[in-house]
Amino acid sequence: TNFTISSPANAVIGRYNLTLLVTSGNKIFSRFLGQFVLLFNPWCSGDAVYMANENERQEYVLNENGIIFVGNAKYIEARGWYYGQFQDHLLNICLTMLDLSLYYRQNAAIDVSRRGDPKYVGRVISSMINGNDNDNGVLLGKWQGSFHSHENPSRWDGSVIILQKWRQDNYKPVQYGQCWVFAGVMCTVLRCLGIPTRLVSNFNSAHDVDRNLSIDKYYDSSGKSLNIGKDSTWDYHVWNESWFIRPDLGTPYNGWQVLDATPQEQSK
């Protein structure tokens, strides 16, 4: 006898146990058949991450190599990056990442029940890629001073070695990362879980701290610059976009969604 098992397109992702129950008269026989892992499926038209274009699925889900653009507007540098989302043990590391999050620790049942929603999973992963929330995050950021005895962020060229080191160090944050490293690692994790993801680089990137939608600079009456206000413009910034629908916002907002794992302000 052949059995076909189908999962709902919005099923919760993660590890599942498969057990066969056979009822015969008043007796029930149980047999454990094994484990399987369910992921988001961009090939499934009912899935929230469905991507219709096969070329885009090849690029944003299956491609293990990419280029990250960094530098400044007058000198843009292209860096190769190895995502390696299909390498050994990466899937287990990514699933464990979900179980280490503060969301899971605060309420495991609610957290797991929401793992069929790529919007929610994206937020959890964006929090877990950095170690700023005391949540066993993957990377600590550092932007100035010496990188003595730890890795200079500019020396990383792929995600796999970072995620493996995080696992080997018992989920202690790896030192150090900067924006393109956070984005590269998050791209690996989200692609591994089946969410189409890409990197975005922006040059002369405005950082509006007080949220008034302007970059404020202050001068005294003689025209001398005053060192007040925390708004700034960075040479560049790198973040991620993931592809999924937004039933909470409406159809016009379906498509590429911004996720940023670089710890600039507190999450939420």
Sequence and secondary structure as in RCSB ss.txt:
>XXXX:A:sequence
TNFTISSPANAVIGRYNLTLLVTSGNKIFSRFLGQFVLLFNPWCSGDAVYMANENERQEYVLNENGIIFVGNAKY
IEARGWYYGQFQDHLLNICLTMLDLSLYYRQNAAIDVSRRGDPKYVGRVISSMINGNDNDNGVLLGKWQGSFHSH
ENPSRWDGSVIILQKWRQDNYKPVQYGQCWVFAGVMCTVLRCLGIPTRLVSNFNSAHDVDRNLSIDKYYDSSGKS
LNIGKDSTWDYHVWNESWFIRPDLGTPYNGWQVLDATPQEQSK
>XXXX:A:secstr
        TT   EEEEEEEEEEETTEEEEEEEEEEEE   TT TTSTT    HHHHIIIII  EEEEEEEETTE
EEEEEEE  TTSTTHHHHHHHHHHHSHHHHH HHHHHHTTT HHHHHHHHHHHTBSTTSS  SEEE  SS  TTS
  GGG  BSHHHHHHHHHTTS  EEEE HHHHHHHHHHHHHHTT  EEEEEEEEEEE TT SSS   EE TTS E
E     EEEEEEEEEEEEE  TTT GGG EEEEE  S SS   
